[in-house]
Amino acid sequence: MATSILHRATGVAMSVGLVIFAVWLMQTAAGPEQYARFSGLMSSLFGKLTLIGWSYAFFFHLSNGVRHLVWDAGYGFERQQVDASAWFVLVLSILLTAAFWVVLP
């Protein structure tokens, strides 16, 4: 149940992140001063936490989507398998987010 709720929440978070991405594109087109201001905001602690949260939302949503594809194929419905795959999705999304932010800079 928790992964289902988190799947929906991460979908909403990615939609909000898409708005931030659109603002970034607009600031890039608006000129170097506006881009520098936006870049400064996203380089702050608030901005970095926002970007990390957005990337976690992406990796969780991706991992849980693959889990649902496996379910659509008819596998993994035993209670023990459902619990194990939920934990796997949670851990994998954290690891993928951490790896992304280690490689990115």
C-alpha positions in Angstrom: 0.0 0.0 0.0 2.8 2.4 0.9 4.5 1.9 -2.5 1.2 2.5 -4.3 0.8 5.8 -2.5 4.4 6.8 -3.1 4.1 5.9 -6.8 1.2 8.4 -7.1 3.1 11.0 -5.1 6.2 10.6 -7.2 4.1 11.0 -10.3 2.9 14.4 -8.9 6.4 15.4 -7.9 7.6 14.7 -11.4 4.9 16.9 -12.8 6.0 19.7 -10.5 9.6 19.1 -11.6 8.5 19.5 -15.2 7.3 23.0 -14.4 10.7 23.8 -12.9 12.3 22.4 -16.1 10.1 24.7 -18.2 11.1 27.7 -16.0 14.7 26.7 -16.6 14.2 26.7 -20.3 12.5 30.1 -20.2 15.3 31.5 -18.1 17.8 30.1 -20.5 16.0 31.8 -23.4 15.6 35.1 -21.5 19.3 35.8 -21.3 22.4 35.3 -19.3 21.3 37.5 -16.3 18.0 35.6 -15.8 19.8 32.3 -16.3 22.4 33.2 -13.7 19.7 34.1 -11.2 17.9 30.8 -11.7 21.2 28.9 -11.7 22.0 30.5 -8.4 18.7 29.5 -6.9 19.1 25.9 -8.0 22.6 25.9 -6.7 21.4 26.8 -3.2 20.6 24.2 -0.6 16.9 24.5 -1.3 17.5 24.0 -5.1 19.8 21.0 -4.6 17.3 19.3 -2.3 14.6 20.0 -4.8 16.7 18.5 -7.6 17.6 15.5 -5.5 14.0 14.9 -4.6 13.0 15.2 -8.2 15.5 12.6 -9.3 14.4 10.3 -6.4 10.8 10.7 -7.7 12.0 9.7 -11.2 14.0 6.7 -10.1 11.3 5.4 -7.7 8.6 5.9 -10.3 10.8 4.1 -12.9 11.6 1.2 -10.6 8.0 0.8 -9.4 6.8 0.9 -13.0 9.1 -2.0 -13.9 7.6 -3.8 -10.8 4.2 -3.3 -12.3 5.3 -4.6 -15.7 6.4 -7.8 -14.0 3.0 -8.0 -12.3 1.3 -7.4 -15.6 3.2 -10.5 -16.9 1.6 -12.5 -14.1 4.6 -12.9 -11.8 5.3 -11.8 -8.2 1.9 -12.0 -6.6 2.8 -14.1 -3.6 2.7 -12.1 -0.4 6.4 -12.7 0.3 7.3 -11.7 -3.3 5.2 -8.5 -3.1 6.9 -7.5 0.1 10.4 -8.3 -1.2 9.8 -6.4 -4.4 8.5 -3.3 -2.5 11.7 -3.2 -0.4 13.7 -3.8 -3.6 12.1 -0.8 -5.3 12.7 1.4 -2.3 16.3 0.5 -1.9 17.0 0.5 -5.7 15.5 4.0 -6.1 17.7 5.3 -3.2 20.8 3.7 -4.7 20.1 5.0 -8.2 19.5 8.5 -6.9 22.8 8.4 -4.9 24.7 7.0 -7.9 23.2 9.7 -10.2 24.3 12.5 -7.8 27.8 11.0 -7.4 28.3 10.7 -11.1 26.6 14.0 -12.1 29.0 16.6 -10.5 
